[in-house]
């Protein structure tokens, strides 16, 4: 802790101990190892070369002890420890958050911090254990498990179609008001779709514009319901609206793959609690009707 904080006072505050106690424990460790671990000045604490080696060994040992405790806890059916999970705003609020609530109810020794973003999260560098992601654009250095099959569709309100007509081709979209979203993996103003009737066919690109744009998908969906334009949105988000007739599909032959993934920086075998989390989410999505949002407890 002193090495991380570069301060005896900050380390003591973090540990809930006194500076004198922390200083004494460091001194006893230095005496036991017969090396100087820290260089102390009036302004800062600097880790020595030997201290760096000890620090990295200590981290490795503590990680292995933590993993042992996790594995033992798993065998008892009670995973424990802290988990940082990230996801996107609307999907997180409507789909992921209820799953996490149920997971913690089942495994009360877990402490979960769920954070939502309107951008792609780099789980490795930002310190997240799992990112629950909609979209198939995943960096090759990350590991991912597909949790659910999903796709995005083009749709609009019946009032918009009655007023502006129905596009017949992707090229026709250029003459329509399109509700553009800058959200996570959405390239702004560029919709990439495939024809469902042409299996293995090429991806086609439509460049779209409109008087309204946003970085929030829920806002764009409401604008679409209000008759303001055409939207490209996941079935999990618009399925109920399509069923209710508040939206209708346009160009129904076209769709965009947008599967749901659990993305994590290292293999599940290295972390029992992450493995339990991903497997629990997998079970939830297996039982979930994404269109109907029926999430089991």
C-alpha positions in Angstrom: 0.0 0.0 0.0 2.9 2.4 0.8 4.4 1.6 -2.6 1.1 2.3 -4.4 0.4 5.5 -2.5 4.0 6.7 -2.3 3.1 7.9 1.2 3.0 6.5 4.7 0.1 8.8 5.7 -2.0 7.9 2.6 -1.4 4.2 3.2 -2.3 4.4 6.8 -5.5 6.3 6.0 -6.4 3.6 3.4 -5.7 0.8 5.9 -7.4 2.5 8.8 -4.1 2.4 10.8 -1.6 4.8 12.2 1.4 6.1 10.4 3.6 4.7 13.2 2.1 1.2 12.8 2.7 1.2 9.0 6.2 2.5 9.4 7.0 -0.2 12.0 5.7 -3.0 9.8 7.9 -1.7 6.9 10.9 -1.5 9.1 10.4 -5.1 10.4 10.1 -6.3 6.8 13.3 -4.5 5.8 15.1 -6.1 8.8 13.8 -9.6 7.9 14.9 -9.2 4.3 18.1 -7.3 5.1 17.4 -4.8 2.3 16.1 -1.2 2.1 12.7 -1.2 0.5 11.9 2.5 0.5 13.8 5.7 0.4 12.2 8.2 2.7 12.4 12.0 2.2 10.5 14.9 3.8 8.4 15.2 0.6 7.9 11.7 -0.7 8.5 8.0 -0.5 10.5 6.3 -3.3 10.6 2.6 -3.9 14.1 1.2 -4.2 15.1 -1.4 -6.9 14.9 -4.2 -4.2 11.6 -2.7 -3.1 10.2 -3.0 -6.6 11.2 -6.7 -6.7 9.6 -7.4 -3.3 6.5 -5.4 -4.3 5.9 -7.4 -7.5 6.5 -10.7 -5.6 4.1 -9.6 -2.9 1.4 -8.7 -5.5 1.8 -12.1 -7.1 1.6 -14.0 -3.8 -1.5 -12.0 -2.7 -3.2 -12.6 -6.1 -2.6 -16.3 -5.7 -3.9 -16.3 -2.2 -7.0 -14.4 -3.4 -7.5 -16.9 -6.2 -7.2 -19.8 -3.7 -9.8 -18.2 -1.5 -12.0 -17.6 -4.5 -11.7 -21.2 -5.6 -12.5 -22.5 -2.1 -15.5 -20.2 -2.0 -16.7 -21.5 -5.4 -16.6 -25.1 -4.2 -18.8 -23.9 -1.3 -21.1 -22.2 -3.8 -20.3 -18.8 -2.5 -18.0 -16.7 -4.7 -16.7 -13.5 -3.0 -14.8 -10.4 -3.8 -15.2 -7.2 -5.7 -16.2 -7.0 -9.4 -16.2 -4.0 -11.7 -18.6 -4.4 -14.6 -19.2 -1.9 -17.4 -21.9 -1.6 -20.0 -23.8 0.9 -22.0 -26.5 3.3 -20.7 -29.8 2.0 -21.9 -28.8 -1.7 -22.1 -27.3 -1.4 -18.7 -30.3 0.1 -17.1 -33.0 -2.1 -18.7 -31.2 -5.4 -19.2 -27.9 -5.8 -17.3 -28.8 -4.1 -14.0 -31.7 -6.5 -13.1 -29.4 -9.4 -13.8 -26.7 -8.0 -11.5 -29.2 -7.4 -8.8 -30.3 -11.0 -9.0 -26.7 -12.3 -9.1 -25.8 -10.4 -5.9 -28.9 -11.7 -4.2 -27.8 -15.2 -5.0 -24.1 -14.6 -4.1 -24.2 -12.0 -1.3 -20.4 -12.2 -0.7 -19.9 -10.4 -4.1 -19.5 -6.7 -4.2 -20.3 -5.4 -7.7 -19.7 -1.9 -9.1 -21.7 -1.4 -12.3 -20.7 1.6 -14.4 -22.4 2.7 -17.6 -20.7 4.6 -20.5 -21.6 5.9 -24.0 -18.2 4.7 -25.3 -16.3 1.5 -25.7 -14.4 0.6 -22.5 -10.9 -0.7 -22.6 -11.3 -3.3 -19.8 -7.6 -4.1 -19.6 -6.4 -0.5 -19.0 -9.4 0.9 -17.1 -9.5 -1.9 -14.5 -12.8 -3.5 -15.3 -13.3 -7.2 -14.8 -16.2 -7.6 -17.4 -17.7 -5.4 -20.1 -21.2 -6.4 -21.2 -21.2 -5.2 -24.8 -23.7 -4.9 -27.6 -21.9 -5.1 -31.0 -19.4 -7.4 -32.6 -16.4 -5.1 -32.9 -14.1 -6.5 -30.3 -10.3 -5.9 -30.1 -8.2 -9.0 -30.8 -6.3 -8.8 -27.6 -9.5 -9.2 -25.5 -11.4 -12.4 -24.7 -15.1 -12.6 -25.3 -18.0 -14.9 -24.8 -21.2 -14.4 -26.8 -24.1 -14.1 -24.4 -27.0 -13.6 -26.8 -27.8 -13.3 -30.5 -29.1 -9.9 -31.4 -29.4 -7.6 -34.4 -30.3 -4.0 -35.2 -33.2 -3.2 -37.6 -34.4 -0.1 -39.4 -37.8 1.3 -38.1 -39.9 4.4 -37.9 -43.3 5.5 -36.6 -46.4 4.8 -38.8 -46.9 8.6 -38.8 -43.5 9.2 -40.3 -44.0 6.5 -43.0 -47.5 8.0 -43.8 -45.9 11.5 -44.2 -42.6 10.7 -45.9 -43.2 7.4 -47.6 -41.2 4.1 -47.3 -37.6 3.8 -48.6 -37.2 1.0 -51.1 -33.5 0.8 -51.1 -30.6 1.7 -48.8 -29.8 4.6 -51.2 -33.3 6.0 -50.5 -32.2 6.6 -46.9 -30.2 9.6 -48.0 -33.5 11.4 -48.8 -35.0 10.7 -45.4 -34.7 12.1 -41.9 -32.5 9.6 -40.1 -32.0 9.7 -36.3 -28.2 9.4 -35.9 -26.7 8.1 -32.7 -23.2 8.5 -31.5 -23.1 5.7 -28.9 -20.3 3.2 -28.2 -19.6 1.4 -31.4 -22.0 3.4 -33.6 -20.0 5.2 -36.3 -21.7 8.6 -36.6 -23.8 8.9 -39.7 -22.7 5.6 -41.2 -25.0 2.6 -41.2 -23.5 -0.8 -42.2 -26.1 -3.4 -43.0 -26.4 -6.8 -44.7 -29.3 -8.3 -46.6 -30.9 -11.1 -44.6 -32.0 -12.8 -47.9 -28.4 -12.9 -49.2 -26.6 -15.2 -46.8 -22.9 -14.3 -46.8 -23.5 -11.3 -49.0 -21.4 -8.2 -48.8 -21.9 -5.5 -46.2 -23.6 -2.4 -47.6 -23.0 1.1 -46.3 -25.6 3.9 -46.1 -24.5 7.4 -45.2 -27.4 9.1 -43.4 -28.3 12.5 -42.0 -31.2 14.2 -40.3 -32.2 17.2 -38.3 -31.9 15.3 -35.0 -28.9 13.4 -33.5 -27.9 12.3 -30.0 -25.4 10.2 -28.1 -28.3 8.5 -26.2 -30.2 5.6 -27.7 -33.2 6.0 -25.5 -33.7 9.6 -26.7 -33.4 8.5 -30.3 -36.0 5.8 -29.8 -38.4 8.3 -28.3 -37.9 10.6 -31.3 -38.6 7.7 -33.6 -41.9 7.0 -31.8 -42.7 10.7 -32.1 -42.5 10.4 -35.9 -39.2 12.4 -36.3 -37.4 9.9 -38.5 -35.9 6.5 -39.2 -33.8 4.8 -36.6 -31.3 1.8 -36.6 -31.7 0.1 -33.2 -31.3 -3.3 -31.5 -34.3 -5.6 -31.3 -33.9 -5.6 -27.5 -34.7 -1.9 -27.6 -37.5 -1.7 -30.2 -39.0 -5.2 -30.2 -41.9 -4.2 -27.8 -42.6 -1.1 -29.8 -42.7 -3.0 -33.0 -45.1 -5.5 -31.4 -47.3 -2.7 -30.1 -47.4 -1.0 -33.5 -45.7 2.2 -32.3 -42.9 1.5 -34.7 -42.8 -0.4 -38.0 -39.8 -1.9 -39.8 -38.6 -0.3 -43.0 -36.3 -2.1 -45.4 -37.0 -5.3 -43.3 -34.6 -7.3 -45.4 -31.7 -5.4 -44.0 -30.2 -5.8 -40.5 -27.0 -5.2 -38.6 -25.4 -7.9 -36.4 -25.2 -6.6 -32.9 -24.7 -9.6 -30.6 -24.3 -9.3 -26.9 -20.9 -10.2 -25.5 -19.1 -10.5 -22.2 -15.6 -9.1 -22.8 -12.8 -9.6 -20.3 -9.0 -9.0 -20.2 -7.9 -12.5 -19.2 -9.1 -16.1 -19.4 -11.8 -17.2 -17.0 -9.5 -19.8 -15.5 -7.5 -17.0 -13.9 -10.4 -15.6 -11.9 -13.1 -17.7 -10.2 -15.3 -14.7 -9.4 -15.2 -13.4 -13.0 -16.0 -16.9 -14.2 -19.0 -17.2 -12.0 -20.2 -13.7 -13.1 -19.9 -14.6 -16.8 -21.6 -17.9 -16.4 -24.4 -16.4 -14.4 -25.0 -13.7 -17.1 -24.8 -16.5 -19.7 -27.6 -18.3 -17.9 -29.7 -15.2 -17.7 -29.4 -14.4 -21.4 -30.1 -18.0 -22.3 -33.4 -17.7 -20.5 -34.1 -14.1 -21.6 -36.5 -13.0 -24.3 -34.6 -9.9 -25.5 -37.6 -8.7 -27.4 -40.0 -9.2 -24.5 -37.5 -8.3 -21.8 -38.7 -11.2 -19.6 -35.8 -11.7 -17.2 -36.0 -14.6 -14.8 -35.0 -14.2 -11.2 
